[in-house]
Amino acid sequence: MSGHRTRAAVRRTTAWLIGAAVLLTGSSCSSPQKDIAMSAGTGTSAVQTVRLTLTALDNEDLTSTAAEVTVTDALSELSKAQSQLGAVAPTTPRDADRLAQVGAALDQAMAAVKNAQLALDGFSGAPSRREASKAVAAALHELQAVEKKAGSPR
Amino acid sequence: MISKKVFGVALGILTAIGGFVDIGDLVTNAVVGSRFGMSLAWVVVVGVIGICLFAEMSGRVAAASGRATFDIIRERLGARAAVVNLIASFLLTVMTLIAEVGGIALALHLATGAGPMMWFPVAAFAVWLVIWRVKFSIMENVAGLLGLALIVFGVALFLLGPDWNELKSQALQHFKNPSETPLTYWYYAVALFGAAMTPYEVFFFSSGAIEEKWTVKDLGQARANVLLGFPLGGVLSLAIAACAATVLLPRSIDVSSLSQVVLPVAVGGGQLALAIVIVGVFAATFGAALETALSAGYSLAQFLGWSWGKYRRPAHAARFHLTLIVCLVVAVAVLATGVDPILVTEYSVVFSAVALPLTYLPILIIANDPQYVGEHVNGRVMNGVSLVYLVIITAAALAAIPLMVLTGAGA
């Protein structure tokens, strides 16, 4: 009898927990607008990091090793932002337009940060740090503009 | 004799300051500073008071009873209640160990440029070697003292010349970042609370008391370590958040890597400060990896009644040492899958908040039981404050998972 009651209580608790989890997961479902804004925000954060890193390097505040690690980490963040954006399925033409704008800005940012990475590596034929900084600043400007249009991510 | 005692107390306090910050504190404070400024500084204060209470009680229980925490928990609460406590604490400690080993590797990656993947096994092997070969007191003191290098966050903050009034107003008023929601604010409040009150610190502290053969005569020194060392460690946490609030927040940089955590220090203090902060991060994560690995061994061995402790020869505590080795192997195996150590850290501090009541409540019960602590039971004031904290801890534990789901883990 007591075993039966315990099993029933366990079943009730499990059902309640599953229900609560479904409810919570449902309520946290992301929207295309939110995901687009989030990708733009992640991209801006990564490019700002690279810009700060290049400035710190120019001021001799940062070692080249630490700068390379920081830029590589930022590249990985940008890549995440692109993957996140790639998973968004726009439901309205307006979303599709924003998605395309943020996608283009992220591509530009990716190219600029890869350029910066090459500049830090210093191989022959690599762009100068000054050129790389300019490209990063331009990419940041573009990302900030589309992020503003995309709205708040959270 | 007096100067030796003073030296011992000073060393204990310095070690407690340096040992307070681990990868959870480093990452969470930097994340919070970069997103919410100093508006969650109050959580650090609440968390530090909580860990002081928690550590003081468990140290007192160990010194007065001469027995380790899990040994008493199993006897006092029965095997069934204790096993729930053990599973939660053990899993959380292993998760924290994974994050700490990852943190050591990231610090070495930042210093050398060599990928973190190659540093995971090196870090785990070094942790094992130190546990195997180095005396407990030397191990604890060296890691804690080197961890003091993190004071450079405070120095960098002054060199950055922040707007102190702005930082103060962020800390005292409810700071509103337009791109954040109240849910993410409270999610990070819980994460920061979990980072300040990690249960492994308490197991390590109380088991360390047995390792170092504390008696009630040592309670004064233990209290000084906790009541001075931990709050000063909390000041370090605030300095980390303030550096991020000064440099990263205005630029909309969200912290997602260790390189971003130390970037404000380089901006403020240059290459020398960067070198010092990398040493500090290495020492803090290495020290915490030693503590978490030992805590995993302590909790399992104490619960199962195995012979345990570094004060015994490894051959006389074989299962304890085997547990440490298995935990370190598991840590390397998990990190080798490519999981981001920073992400593991972020989850570990939240789960730390979830598991807190399971570890806090038994200590509170035992600290009130004269059968174990004799005349050193909690006083009225201590019990009053402890009960308030029990409510806070329970609320944080209940809110943690729903907040995690609702905010997409603070995304």
Interface residues (C-beta under 8 A of the other chain):
Chain A: A21 L24 T25 S27 S28 S30 M38 G41 T42 T44 S45 Q48 T49 R51 L52 T53 A56 E60 D61 L62 T63 T65 A66 E68 V69 T70 D73 S76 E77 S152 P153 R154
Chain B: H109 L110 A111 T112 G113 P178 S179 E180 T181 T184 V247 R251 S252 I253 D254 S256 S257 S259 Q260 V262 L263 A266 V267 G269 G270 Q271 L274 P402 V405 L406 T407 G408 A411
